[in-house]
Amino acid sequence: MKITAVESFLVRPRWCFVKISTDEGLFGWGEAVLEGKASTVREAVREMTPYLLGEDPACIEDIWTKLYRAAFYRGGGILMSAISGIDQALWDIKGKYFNAPVYQLMGGKVRDKMRVYSWIAGDRPSDAAAGALEKKAEGFSAVKMNATEELSFIDSFDKIEAVSARVASVREACGKDFGIAIDFHGRVHKPMARMLAKELEQYNLMFIEEPVLCENMESFAEIRACANIPIATGERLFSRWDFKRLLERGVADIIQPDLSHAGGLTEVKKIASMAEAYDVALAPHCPLGPIALAACLQIDATCYNAAIQEQSMGIHYNVGKSVLDYVKNREDFTFVDGYAELPHLPGLGVDVLESLVREENETPHAWINPVWRHEDGSIAEW
């Protein structure tokens, strides 16, 4: 079997899908995207295509290694996102060839279903309690929300109090056993992060995410010393070598590699195993589409330390189109009592509605993240 074609498609709301075809009629789908840089990642996929044509798609490790190591410049969000989508598509082909879900080819499952959480409250969080109650009524046992809007290095305490009040409203509405995760989103700098963590400890949070940016990971230890709350991070790390620096510091409790950013299933499986050796949990980042979610669930199935899975149904970014719009087997992506069943179709487990993908690509999206500014006019972290 040989690879004969590599196609890429920009589809709303902000995604890029990749289709790899073979001379035996089998094909696979992947999701190669870095949010806000989808066209750039698509071009990287096109530049990698000559290295794929004529190759045996079953040789996934060799293809991955060629795309990563044979290039003089490697790593980073763009190149690794391109590799991620290609890797997902290759695993999809391989599973279809052997007529088995991908997790069966990775050693088999360690669980029967995967706990998932849902987003609430948007980029500028509001009505958090109502959103959380709605998700609880749908059967979810956990939600995640952004902590705050813009925060300067040193900001007013009323913003801390506003965050505390929102979280308190969710805890009061949903009860003591309901999971609440708070995403600092890299918007918060160390002085305010310490204050926020200390204030939020009283609410028994599931975790705080990206309390500061990973380039400042040395500060995680200081923040952890302020509050007994698990720290989650890693969506902006892109390889096992990036995660090595984090794990060696011993400052993260949960890692969040993104299967569309961190090298696909091949790389994230290795990252997850590294984390397990450090007694660190896995919660893959996935505010993306159905292919990325299916890939995450394959990894979750095989990794003992997988704790909970993000998914983007109902997320505020999904404008115009959403996850299930591109899926024929929608019934396989329903959640019961806050859990997702493991995929059962061969490959990644998602039957892509190709006609809609091609239709969307006729008018490609150009999604970019907003630019925020502080009151003094300086750029704020988004």
C-alpha positions in Angstrom: 0.0 0.0 0.0 1.3 3.4 -0.9 0.2 7.0 -0.2 -1.1 8.6 -3.4 -2.5 12.0 -2.2 -2.5 14.4 0.7 -5.3 17.0 0.8 -6.1 19.7 3.3 -9.3 21.6 4.0 -10.1 24.8 6.0 -13.4 24.3 7.7 -15.4 26.4 10.1 -15.2 27.4 12.8 -11.4 27.4 12.9 -10.1 24.0 11.9 -8.0 22.4 9.2 -8.7 18.7 8.2 -6.2 16.5 6.3 -7.1 13.5 4.2 -4.5 11.0 3.1 -5.4 8.5 0.3 -3.8 5.3 -0.8 -3.6 3.2 -3.9 -5.7 0.5 -2.2 -8.7 2.8 -1.7 -8.2 3.3 2.0 -8.0 6.8 3.3 -7.5 8.5 6.7 -8.5 11.8 8.3 -6.5 14.0 10.6 -6.9 17.4 12.2 -3.8 19.6 11.6 -4.4 23.0 13.0 -3.0 25.7 15.4 -5.9 27.9 16.3 -5.5 31.3 14.5 -2.7 29.9 12.3 -4.7 27.3 10.3 -3.5 28.5 6.9 0.1 28.4 8.0 -0.2 24.9 9.2 -2.0 23.9 6.0 1.0 25.2 4.0 3.4 23.2 6.3 1.3 20.1 5.4 1.8 20.9 1.8 5.5 21.3 2.2 5.7 17.9 3.9 3.6 16.2 1.2 6.6 15.2 -1.0 8.0 13.2 1.9 4.8 11.3 2.1 3.9 10.4 -1.5 4.8 6.8 -2.4 5.4 5.9 1.2 3.8 2.9 3.0 1.3 4.5 5.4 1.7 1.6 7.8 5.3 2.8 8.6 4.0 5.5 11.0 7.1 5.7 13.3 9.4 6.0 10.3 7.3 8.7 8.6 7.0 10.6 11.9 10.7 10.4 12.4 11.4 11.5 8.9 9.1 14.5 9.1 10.6 15.5 12.5 14.3 14.6 12.3 15.1 14.9 8.6 14.3 18.6 8.8 17.1 20.9 10.1 14.5 23.0 11.9 12.1 21.1 14.1 9.5 21.5 16.8 7.2 24.5 17.5 3.5 24.9 17.1 3.4 25.1 13.3 5.5 22.2 12.3 4.3 19.9 15.1 0.6 20.7 14.3 1.3 19.7 10.6 2.9 16.4 11.8 0.0 15.9 14.2 -2.7 15.9 11.5 -0.6 13.7 9.2 0.0 11.2 12.1 -3.7 11.0 12.9 -4.6 10.3 9.3 -2.0 7.5 9.1 -3.3 5.9 12.3 -6.8 6.2 10.8 -5.7 4.3 7.7 -3.9 1.6 9.8 -6.9 1.0 11.9 -9.1 0.6 8.9 -6.6 -1.7 7.3 -6.7 -4.0 10.3 -10.5 -3.4 10.9 -9.9 -2.3 14.4 -10.0 0.9 16.6 -6.6 2.4 16.9 -6.4 1.7 20.6 -6.5 -2.0 19.8 -3.3 -1.5 17.8 -1.7 0.4 20.7 -2.0 -2.4 23.3 -5.7 -2.4 23.9 -7.9 -0.5 26.3 -7.4 0.1 30.1 -10.9 1.5 30.6 -14.4 1.1 29.1 -15.3 4.8 29.0 -13.8 8.2 29.5 -14.9 11.0 31.7 -15.3 14.3 29.9 -15.9 17.9 30.9 -17.7 20.8 29.2 -16.8 24.5 28.8 -19.0 27.3 30.2 -19.0 31.1 30.5 -17.0 32.2 27.4 -13.9 34.2 27.0 -15.1 37.0 29.2 -16.8 34.8 31.9 -20.3 35.6 33.0 -23.4 33.7 34.1 -21.1 30.8 35.2 -23.6 29.3 37.7 -26.4 29.1 35.1 -24.0 27.5 32.5 -22.7 25.0 35.1 -26.2 24.0 36.1 -27.2 23.5 32.5 -24.2 21.2 32.0 -24.9 19.3 35.2 -28.5 18.8 33.9 -27.0 17.3 30.7 -25.2 14.7 32.9 -21.7 16.3 33.1 -19.9 15.9 36.4 -17.3 18.6 35.7 -16.9 21.9 33.8 -14.1 24.3 33.0 -14.3 28.1 32.7 -11.9 30.9 32.1 -10.9 32.7 35.4 -10.7 36.3 34.3 -10.5 38.8 31.5 -7.4 41.0 31.2 -5.1 41.2 34.2 -2.0 43.4 34.4 1.2 42.3 36.2 -0.2 44.1 39.3 -3.9 44.7 39.1 -6.8 45.6 41.4 -8.1 43.2 44.0 -11.6 43.7 42.9 -10.8 41.5 39.9 -9.7 38.8 42.2 -12.9 39.1 44.2 -14.9 38.9 40.9 -13.3 35.6 40.0 -13.9 34.3 43.5 -17.6 35.3 43.3 -18.1 33.5 40.0 -16.4 30.3 41.2 -18.4 30.5 44.5 -21.6 30.8 42.5 -20.8 27.6 40.6 -19.8 25.7 43.7 -23.0 26.8 45.5 -25.2 25.9 42.5 -23.7 22.6 41.7 -22.7 21.2 45.0 -19.5 20.1 46.7 -18.8 17.0 44.6 -19.1 18.8 41.2 -15.8 19.2 39.3 -14.7 22.8 38.6 -11.6 23.6 36.6 -10.4 27.2 36.3 -8.3 28.1 33.2 -6.0 31.1 33.8 -5.3 30.9 30.1 -1.9 32.4 30.4 -3.6 35.7 31.0 -2.3 36.0 34.5 1.2 37.0 35.6 3.0 35.6 38.6 2.0 38.2 41.3 -1.7 38.0 40.5 -1.5 34.2 39.9 -0.3 33.7 43.5 -3.2 35.8 44.8 -5.8 34.1 42.7 -4.6 30.6 43.6 -4.7 31.5 47.3 -8.2 32.9 47.0 -9.6 30.0 45.0 -8.2 27.2 47.3 -11.4 27.4 49.4 -13.5 26.1 46.5 -11.8 22.6 46.2 -11.1 22.9 42.5 -10.4 20.0 40.2 -7.4 22.0 38.8 -6.1 25.4 37.8 -4.9 25.5 34.2 -1.9 27.5 32.9 -1.6 29.6 36.0 1.2 31.3 34.1 2.6 30.6 30.7 4.8 27.5 30.3 7.8 29.7 29.3 7.6 30.8 33.0 7.2 27.2 34.3 9.8 27.9 37.0 7.0 30.0 38.7 4.7 27.0 39.1 6.5 26.0 42.3 5.8 29.4 43.8 2.1 29.3 42.8 1.7 25.7 44.1 3.2 26.8 47.5 0.3 29.4 47.8 -2.5 26.9 47.4 -3.3 23.2 47.5 -4.8 23.0 44.0 -3.6 20.7 41.3 -1.8 22.5 38.4 -2.6 21.6 34.8 -0.6 22.8 31.9 1.0 21.8 28.6 -1.3 22.8 25.7 1.5 25.1 24.5 4.2 22.4 24.6 4.8 20.5 21.4 7.0 17.5 21.9 8.3 15.0 24.5 11.4 17.2 24.8 9.3 20.2 25.8 7.4 18.0 28.3 10.7 16.6 29.6 11.6 20.1 31.0 8.2 20.3 32.7 8.2 16.9 34.2 11.8 17.1 35.5 10.8 20.2 37.5 8.1 18.3 39.3 5.7 21.2 39.3 2.7 19.9 37.3 0.0 17.5 38.4 -1.8 17.2 35.1 -0.4 17.5 31.6 -2.5 18.7 28.7 -0.8 17.9 25.4 -2.9 18.6 22.4 -3.1 15.8 19.8 -3.4 18.3 17.0 -0.4 20.3 18.3 2.0 17.9 20.0 2.8 15.3 17.3 -0.4 13.3 17.1 -1.1 10.0 18.6 2.5 8.7 18.1 4.0 11.5 20.2 1.3 12.0 22.8 1.3 8.3 23.7 5.0 8.7 24.5 4.5 11.9 26.4 1.7 10.2 28.4 4.0 7.4 29.3 6.7 9.8 30.4 4.2 11.6 32.7 3.0 8.3 34.2 6.6 7.6 35.3 6.4 10.9 37.2 3.0 10.1 38.7 1.4 12.9 36.7 -2.1 12.6 35.2 -3.1 13.1 31.5 -6.0 15.3 30.4 -5.6 16.0 26.6 -6.3 19.5 25.4 -9.1 19.5 22.8 -11.1 22.6 22.1 -11.2 21.4 18.5 -13.1 19.2 16.0 -14.4 15.6 15.8 -11.2 14.1 14.4 -9.1 15.6 17.2 -11.6 14.4 19.8 -11.6 10.9 18.3 -7.8 10.8 18.4 -7.9 11.9 22.0 -10.3 9.1 23.0 -8.0 6.5 21.3 -5.1 7.7 23.5 -7.3 8.0 26.6 -8.3 4.4 26.1 -4.7 3.1 26.3 -3.2 5.4 29.0 -3.7 4.4 32.6 -3.0 8.0 33.8 -5.7 9.6 31.5 -8.0 11.4 34.0 -10.5 13.5 32.1 -11.0 14.7 28.5 -11.8 18.1 27.1 -14.3 18.5 24.3 -15.6 21.5 22.4 -19.3 20.8 22.0 -21.0 24.1 23.0 -17.8 26.0 23.4 -18.0 29.7 22.6 -15.4 29.4 19.7 -17.7 27.2 17.6 -19.5 29.8 15.5 -21.1 28.8 12.2 -20.3 25.1 12.5 -19.6 22.7 15.4 -18.2 19.3 16.1 -21.1 17.0 15.1 -21.8 18.9 11.8 -18.9 17.0 10.2 -19.8 13.6 11.6 -22.0 10.9 10.1 -21.9 8.6 13.2 -23.1 11.2 15.6 -24.5 8.6 18.0 -20.9 7.6 18.8 -20.2 11.1 20.1 -22.9 11.4 22.7 -22.1 11.6 26.4 -23.9 9.7 29.1 -23.6 10.7 32.8 -20.5 12.7 31.9 -18.7 9.9 30.1 -17.8 9.2 26.5 -17.9 5.6 25.2 -14.7 4.5 23.5 -14.8 4.7 19.7 -15.7 1.4 18.1 -15.4 2.0 14.3 -12.1 0.9 12.6 -9.4 3.6 12.7 -9.9 6.8 14.7 -13.7 6.0 14.9 -15.1 9.1 13.1 -17.0 8.8 9.9 -16.3 12.3 8.3 -19.0 14.0 6.3 -16.6 14.7 3.4 -19.2 16.5 1.2 -19.5 19.2 3.9 -15.7 19.4 4.4 -15.2 20.1 0.7 -18.1 22.6 0.6 -16.6 24.5 3.5 -13.2 24.6 1.9 -14.7 26.5 -1.1 -14.9 29.5 1.2 -12.1 28.9 3.7 -12.4 30.5 7.1 -9.8 33.0 8.3 -10.3 32.8 12.1 -7.9 34.8 14.2 -7.9 35.3 17.9 -8.9 38.7 19.3 -6.4 41.3 20.4 -7.0 42.6 23.9 -5.6 45.7 25.4 -5.3 47.0 29.0 -6.8 50.3 30.0 -3.5 52.0 29.3 -3.4 50.8 25.7 -0.8 48.1 26.2 -1.3 44.6 24.8 -3.0 42.1 27.2 -2.5 38.3 27.1 -5.5 36.6 25.5 
